């Protein structure tokens, strides 16, 4: 188990994130927006902040996920991804805790499995917050 990653200045809707999406138009930007919206809609306790230059979703002030657009793909990342159940094998990365799902336009995606990872990431943070309260 890894420490919770807390971020200052999380808000319900961060205007800097909308500016980020405006700067990332096109297919990759829309792909990133779709999955960040899935994170945003995860409950009344979800907050957000532009962290390290990309949209980051939090439960309160604890980061659980992010999106980032690159030249040819989008990453949907999870700060505690190593702790997530991933029966579909979507997660990539070998760091101590972080994992991501690489989305490439035109490549088939198991959307239900990615939705499940997002919900699991949110619930993972909620459980850790309850345990430390």
Residue, then its C-alpha position, 0 to 999 in steps of 0.5 A: x500500500x502506498x501513501x495517498x497522493x494529495x493535491x492542493x486547490x482541487x475544485x468541482x470544475x477547474x477552468x484550467x481543465x476546460x482550457x486544456x481541452x480547448x488546446x487539445x481539440x480533435x480526435x485525441x482531445x475528444x477521446x481524453x474528454x470522454x474518459x475524463x468526463x467518466x471520472x468527473x461523473x463519479x460522485x459528489x466527492x469528485x474534484x479536479x485540478x490541472x496537475x503537471x499539465x494534465x487534467x487530474x481527478x480526485x476524491x476530495x484532495x486525493x488524486x485517483x486518475x488523469x488523462x493526457x494526450x500525446x501525438x498519437x495516443x491518450x493515456x488514462x492513468x491511475x495513481x494507485x493503478x497497481x492496486x486495481x483489479x484488471x481482469x481485461x489486462x488494460x493496464x500498462x506500466x511498471x512503476x511502484x503504484x501508477x498504471x495507465x491505459x493507452x488509447x489509440x484512435x481506431x484501436x478496439x477498446x473494452x470500454x466497459x473494462x475501462x469504466x470498471x477501472x475508473x470506478x475501482x480507482x475511485x472506490x480504492x481511494x474512498x476506502x483508503x480515506x475511510x480507513x485513515x479517518 
